[in-house]
Amino acid sequence: MKAQSKSQQKAAGAALSAKRGDTKVGDLQGASKEMYDSMSEDELEEMASTDHDDLPETKD
């Protein structure tokens, strides 16, 4: 699934970083913590790698 907003992409990137052990899980908040708990590393990677040039800041 592709990210639908820049903020969603950033949250996926933060969750992916924690999944890979690069950052602490305890540092996650809000959507990134939910994504960490509910999505696989592959799903997070796909969402975080979405081209963000045409994405809105937030989803309406």
Wavefront OBJ file of the C-alpha trace (Angstrom):
o trace
v 0.000 0.000 0.000
v 1.356 3.411 -0.921
v 1.323 6.366 1.477
v -1.500 8.840 0.903
v 0.176 11.824 2.588
v 3.618 13.069 3.566
v 2.809 12.665 7.255
v 1.768 9.040 6.688
v 5.020 8.425 4.814
v 7.071 9.930 7.648
v 5.251 7.809 10.248
v 5.926 4.683 8.191
v 9.599 5.629 7.972
v 9.829 6.023 11.736
v 8.107 2.671 12.315
v 10.378 0.992 9.767
v 13.446 2.396 11.509
v 12.256 0.887 14.792
v 11.460 -2.471 13.140
v 15.017 -2.605 11.828
v 16.424 -1.734 15.260
v 17.856 1.617 14.196
v 15.714 3.564 16.687
v 14.037 2.687 19.970
v 10.451 1.448 19.885
v 9.808 3.559 22.980
v 10.511 6.703 20.949
v 7.548 6.034 18.640
v 4.321 7.974 19.141
v 0.859 8.015 17.609
v 0.523 6.644 14.079
v 4.097 5.382 13.870
v 3.599 3.247 17.003
v 0.349 1.831 15.591
v 2.070 1.089 12.274
v 4.957 -0.619 14.085
v 2.502 -2.918 15.881
v 0.226 -3.708 12.935
v 2.391 -3.762 9.789
v 5.210 -5.972 8.520
v 8.626 -4.620 7.595
v 7.821 -5.129 3.892
v 4.561 -3.164 4.177
v 6.312 -0.345 6.019
v 9.101 -0.251 3.452
v 6.602 0.044 0.595
v 4.738 2.859 2.342
v 7.882 4.732 3.361
v 9.331 4.549 -0.145
v 6.338 6.224 -1.807
v 7.362 9.153 -4.026
v 6.286 12.163 -1.966
v 6.446 14.913 -4.595
v 2.720 14.835 -5.345
v 1.474 13.949 -1.856
v -0.457 16.380 0.345
v 0.968 17.181 3.805
v -1.954 15.424 5.499
v -4.789 13.236 4.317
v -8.209 14.925 4.339
l 1 2 3 4 5 6 7 8 9 10 11 12 13 14 15 16 17 18 19 20 21 22 23 24 25 26 27 28 29 30 31 32 33 34 35 36 37 38 39 40 41 42 43 44 45 46 47 48 49 50 51 52 53 54 55 56 57 58 59 60
